[in-house]
Amino acid sequence: MAERVISVSGAPYDGHSREAALESAATLGFTHFEPAFIVGYTEPFDETAFKPSEMTSWRSALRFSGLLCHAMSSHIDLGFEDSVEVFTGRMAFAAAIGAKVIATNTAARQREATFRRNVETILRRAEAFDIIVGLENPGDGSDSLINTARDGISLVEEFGSPFLKLNYDAANTASHRPDMDDLAGDGILALPESAHAHIKDVRETDEGWFFCDIGDGKVGCERLLAAIAKLDSLPVSIELPLRLHRNRQAQPVRRRDPVPLSSIEDSLARSLKVVRRALNDNQ
C-alpha cells in the first residue's frame, strides 16, 4: 500500500511569507505543501506568479524546507476564451515544482460550451505534463457546472480521461448549497472519481460561514475521513483559510490583518492530529 500524502494548503498562511509558511509546515510535521493561488482566498496575484523564475524560486524554497509538493490549487473558470493558455501556464508551473494534481474550478454553467471545447485541449496538455486536473466544487453560491458531487461525477465520467478527476471539498458545499443536509455524504459520493480531496470544516452563523478546526464544524469530517481511510492512498490536503469567512451571500471576506502565525499553527496542529487519527496515519 502506498503511503498516503497529507498536505497542508498555503491558504491558512495567507499574509505570511512563503518561507515562513514552509518552515511552519515542516515544524508541524507535514511532509507536503500545497501552494494556493486562489482569487479571494489569498493575496492578489497575476500570471507573473507562474513565470520560470518563480518556478525556480519555489523549487529552491521547497528543497530548503524539506517539503514536497503533490498538489497545487490554482482556480480559474475554464470557460473563458483565454482559459486554455492561462491554465497551460499554471499546469506547467505546477508540474515544474513537483505537483501531480492541479485543482481548479470548472466554469459557470452559462459558459459550458466553451468549457467543453477548452477541456479537450487542456487534457492533451495535462497528459504531456503528466498532471491530473482536479475539478473542485465552488463555495460561492453560483450556478456552476459542479454544484454537487453528482454533477462532478457525471462530468468526469463523460470525459473519461485519467487526467481529469475531482478534487472535492465538502466544506465548500456548506455555503454553495446551504439546503444540503448531508455534506459528508456528498463528499463521500465524490470519492470514487477523486484524485485528491480538500479537508476543511466550517461553522455557520448569522454572519455567514467561518472556517474552523477540522472536527469542530458542521461538515462531518470524521465520517468523511473514515470513508477516505478505506481507500488505499487517496491524497488529501488540510485547507483552513482562517483569514476569511463567507458572508450570507457566500462571498469570501478577508480580514484586514493576517491571522497570527501561532494561531494558525495551533489550528493546523489540532486538525492534523484529527486527520491522522482518522486515516490511521501513524507518523
C-alpha positions as CSV (number, residue, x, y, z in Angstrom):
1,M,0.0,0.0,0.0
2,A,1.4,3.4,-1.0
3,E,2.0,5.9,1.8
4,R,-0.9,8.4,1.9
5,V,0.1,12.0,1.2
6,I,-1.3,14.6,3.7
7,S,-0.5,18.1,2.5
8,V,-1.1,21.4,4.1
9,S,-2.5,24.2,1.9
10,G,-0.9,27.5,1.7
11,A,-4.3,29.1,2.3
12,P,-4.0,29.1,6.1
13,Y,-0.8,31.1,5.8
14,D,-2.4,34.0,3.9
15,G,-0.4,37.2,4.6
16,H,2.8,35.4,5.8
17,S,5.8,34.8,3.6
18,R,6.3,31.6,1.6
19,E,9.5,30.8,3.6
20,A,7.7,31.3,7.0
21,A,4.8,29.1,5.8
22,L,7.1,26.3,4.6
23,E,9.2,26.4,7.8
24,S,6.0,26.3,9.9
25,A,4.5,23.4,7.9
26,A,7.7,21.4,8.3
27,T,7.9,22.1,12.0
28,L,4.3,20.9,12.5
29,G,5.2,17.6,10.9
30,F,3.8,18.0,7.4
31,T,5.7,16.3,4.6
32,H,3.9,18.1,1.7
33,F,2.9,21.6,0.9
34,E,0.1,22.7,-1.5
35,P,0.7,26.2,-2.9
36,A,-2.5,28.1,-3.2
37,F,-3.3,30.6,-5.9
38,I,-7.0,31.3,-5.3
39,V,-8.5,34.7,-6.0
40,G,-10.3,35.9,-2.9
41,Y,-8.5,33.5,-0.6
42,T,-5.0,34.9,-0.8
43,E,-3.0,38.0,-1.6
44,P,-3.7,39.3,-5.1
45,F,-1.5,37.9,-7.9
46,D,-1.3,37.8,-11.7
47,E,0.2,35.5,-14.2
48,T,3.8,36.7,-13.5
49,A,3.5,34.5,-10.4
50,F,3.9,31.5,-12.7
51,K,6.9,32.6,-14.7
52,P,10.1,30.4,-15.0
53,S,12.0,32.3,-12.3
54,E,9.2,31.7,-9.9
55,M,9.3,28.0,-10.6
56,T,13.0,28.0,-9.8
57,S,12.3,30.0,-6.6
58,W,9.6,27.6,-5.4
59,R,11.7,24.6,-6.1
60,S,14.5,26.0,-4.1
61,A,12.3,27.0,-1.2
62,L,10.6,23.6,-1.1
63,R,14.0,21.8,-1.2
64,F,15.4,24.0,1.6
65,S,12.3,23.3,3.8
66,G,12.5,19.6,3.2
67,L,8.9,19.6,2.0
68,L,7.5,18.1,-1.2
69,C,4.6,19.2,-3.4
70,H,2.0,16.8,-4.5
71,A,-0.9,19.2,-5.4
72,M,-1.4,22.9,-6.2
73,S,-4.5,24.9,-6.1
74,S,-4.8,27.4,-9.0
75,H,-8.5,28.1,-9.5
76,I,-9.9,29.7,-12.7
77,D,-13.1,29.5,-14.7
78,L,-12.2,27.2,-17.6
79,G,-15.0,28.6,-19.7
80,F,-13.4,31.7,-21.0
81,E,-11.7,32.1,-24.4
82,D,-8.3,32.6,-22.9
83,S,-8.6,29.9,-20.3
84,V,-6.6,27.3,-22.2
85,E,-3.5,29.4,-22.4
86,V,-3.8,30.7,-18.8
87,F,-4.3,27.3,-17.4
88,T,-1.5,25.8,-19.6
89,G,0.9,28.2,-17.9
90,R,-0.3,27.1,-14.5
91,M,-0.1,23.4,-15.3
92,A,3.5,23.9,-16.5
93,F,4.3,25.7,-13.2
94,A,2.6,23.1,-11.1
95,A,4.4,20.2,-12.8
96,A,7.8,22.0,-12.6
97,I,7.5,22.2,-8.8
98,G,6.6,18.5,-8.5
99,A,2.8,18.6,-8.4
100,K,0.8,15.6,-9.7
101,V,-2.6,17.3,-9.2
102,I,-3.7,20.8,-10.0
103,A,-7.0,21.9,-8.6
104,T,-9.3,24.3,-10.4
105,N,-12.9,25.3,-10.7
106,T,-14.9,24.2,-13.8
107,A,-17.0,27.1,-15.2
108,A,-20.2,29.0,-14.8
109,R,-23.0,27.0,-16.4
110,Q,-23.5,29.8,-18.9
111,R,-20.0,29.1,-20.3
112,E,-20.5,25.3,-20.7
113,A,-19.9,25.1,-24.4
114,T,-16.6,27.0,-24.3
115,F,-15.6,24.9,-21.2
116,R,-16.1,21.7,-23.1
117,R,-14.0,22.9,-26.1
118,N,-11.3,24.1,-23.8
119,V,-11.1,20.9,-21.7
120,E,-10.3,18.8,-24.8
121,T,-7.1,20.8,-25.3
122,I,-6.3,21.2,-21.6
123,L,-6.4,17.4,-21.2
124,R,-4.0,16.8,-24.1
125,R,-1.6,19.3,-22.4
126,A,-2.2,17.7,-19.0
127,E,-1.1,14.4,-20.4
128,A,2.1,16.0,-21.7
129,F,2.8,17.5,-18.3
130,D,1.7,14.2,-16.6
131,I,-0.5,16.1,-14.2
132,I,-4.1,15.5,-13.2
133,V,-6.7,18.3,-13.4
134,G,-8.7,18.1,-10.2
135,L,-12.1,19.8,-10.7
136,E,-13.2,21.4,-7.5
137,N,-16.7,22.4,-6.5
138,P,-17.1,26.1,-5.6
139,G,-18.4,27.7,-2.4
140,D,-19.8,31.0,-3.8
141,G,-23.5,30.0,-4.4
142,S,-23.3,30.5,-8.2
143,D,-24.6,28.1,-10.8
144,S,-21.5,26.1,-11.7
145,L,-21.0,23.0,-13.8
146,I,-20.3,21.3,-10.5
147,N,-22.8,22.3,-7.7
148,T,-22.9,18.8,-6.1
149,A,-20.9,15.6,-6.2
150,R,-23.3,14.1,-8.7
151,D,-22.5,16.9,-11.2
152,G,-18.8,16.3,-10.8
153,I,-19.2,12.5,-11.2
154,S,-21.2,13.0,-14.4
155,L,-18.6,15.4,-15.9
156,V,-15.6,13.2,-15.1
157,E,-17.3,10.1,-16.4
158,E,-18.3,11.9,-19.6
159,F,-14.7,12.9,-20.5
160,G,-13.4,9.5,-19.4
161,S,-9.8,10.7,-19.1
162,P,-7.3,9.6,-16.4
163,F,-6.1,13.2,-16.4
164,L,-9.5,14.6,-15.3
165,K,-10.7,13.8,-11.8
166,L,-12.3,15.6,-8.9
167,N,-10.7,17.5,-6.0
168,Y,-13.9,17.6,-4.0
169,D,-14.4,19.8,-1.0
170,A,-17.4,19.1,1.2
171,A,-17.0,22.3,3.2
172,N,-17.5,24.4,0.1
173,T,-20.9,22.9,-0.3
174,A,-22.0,24.3,3.0
175,S,-22.1,27.8,1.6
176,H,-22.6,26.9,-2.0
177,R,-25.8,24.9,-1.4
178,P,-26.9,25.7,2.2
179,D,-30.0,23.5,1.8
180,M,-27.9,20.3,1.6
181,D,-28.2,18.5,4.8
182,D,-25.6,15.7,4.4
183,L,-22.3,17.4,3.5
184,A,-20.2,14.5,4.4
185,G,-22.4,12.2,2.4
186,D,-22.0,14.4,-0.7
187,G,-18.2,14.3,-0.2
188,I,-18.2,10.6,0.2
189,L,-20.2,10.2,-3.1
190,A,-17.4,12.0,-4.9
191,L,-14.6,9.9,-3.7
192,P,-14.5,7.2,-6.4
193,E,-13.9,9.9,-9.1
194,S,-11.5,11.9,-7.0
195,A,-7.7,12.2,-7.4
196,H,-7.4,14.4,-4.3
197,A,-9.6,15.9,-1.6
198,H,-9.5,19.1,0.4
199,I,-10.4,18.7,4.0
200,K,-11.7,21.7,6.0
201,D,-14.5,22.4,8.4
202,V,-16.9,25.3,8.8
203,R,-19.4,26.7,11.3
204,E,-22.5,28.6,10.2
205,T,-23.6,31.8,11.9
206,D,-25.9,34.7,11.3
207,E,-23.0,36.4,9.6
208,G,-22.1,33.6,7.3
209,W,-19.7,30.6,7.3
210,F,-16.5,30.6,9.3
211,F,-13.7,28.1,8.9
212,C,-12.7,26.2,12.0
213,D,-10.6,23.3,13.2
214,I,-11.4,20.0,11.5
215,G,-14.0,18.2,13.5
216,D,-15.4,21.3,15.1
217,G,-17.8,22.3,12.4
218,K,-20.9,21.1,10.5
219,V,-19.2,19.1,7.7
220,G,-19.0,15.8,9.4
221,C,-15.3,15.4,8.7
222,E,-14.9,12.3,10.9
223,R,-17.3,10.4,8.7
224,L,-15.8,11.7,5.5
225,L,-12.3,10.8,6.7
226,A,-13.4,7.4,7.7
227,A,-14.6,6.8,4.2
228,I,-11.2,8.1,2.8
229,A,-9.4,5.8,5.2
230,K,-10.9,2.8,3.3
231,L,-9.3,3.9,0.1
232,D,-5.7,2.8,-0.2
233,S,-3.9,6.1,-0.9
234,L,-6.2,9.0,-1.8
235,P,-4.1,12.1,-1.1
236,V,-5.7,14.8,1.0
237,S,-4.8,18.4,1.9
238,I,-5.8,20.3,5.0
239,E,-7.1,23.6,3.8
240,L,-8.1,26.1,6.5
241,P,-8.4,29.7,5.1
242,L,-8.6,31.1,8.6
243,R,-8.2,34.7,7.5
244,L,-11.5,34.8,5.7
245,H,-15.1,33.8,6.0
246,R,-18.1,33.7,3.6
247,N,-20.9,36.1,4.2
248,R,-24.6,35.3,3.9
249,Q,-24.3,35.7,0.1
250,A,-21.5,33.1,0.1
251,Q,-18.8,35.6,-0.9
252,P,-15.3,35.5,0.6
253,V,-14.5,38.3,3.1
254,R,-10.8,38.6,4.1
255,R,-9.8,40.2,7.4
256,R,-7.6,43.2,7.0
257,D,-4.8,41.7,9.1
258,P,-3.2,38.2,8.7
259,V,-4.0,35.6,11.4
260,P,-1.1,35.4,13.8
261,L,1.3,32.5,13.0
262,S,0.9,31.0,16.4
263,S,-2.9,30.8,16.0
264,I,-2.5,29.2,12.5
265,E,-0.1,26.6,13.9
266,D,-2.4,25.7,16.8
267,S,-5.3,25.2,14.5
268,L,-3.3,23.2,12.0
269,A,-1.7,21.0,14.7
270,R,-5.1,20.1,16.1
271,S,-6.5,19.5,12.7
272,L,-3.5,17.3,11.6
273,K,-3.9,15.2,14.7
274,V,-7.6,14.6,13.9
275,V,-6.9,13.8,10.2
276,R,-4.0,11.4,11.0
277,R,-6.0,9.6,13.7
278,A,-9.0,9.2,11.3
279,L,-6.8,8.0,8.4
280,N,-4.8,5.6,10.7
281,D,-1.6,7.5,9.8
282,N,1.0,6.8,12.5
283,Q,3.6,9.4,11.6
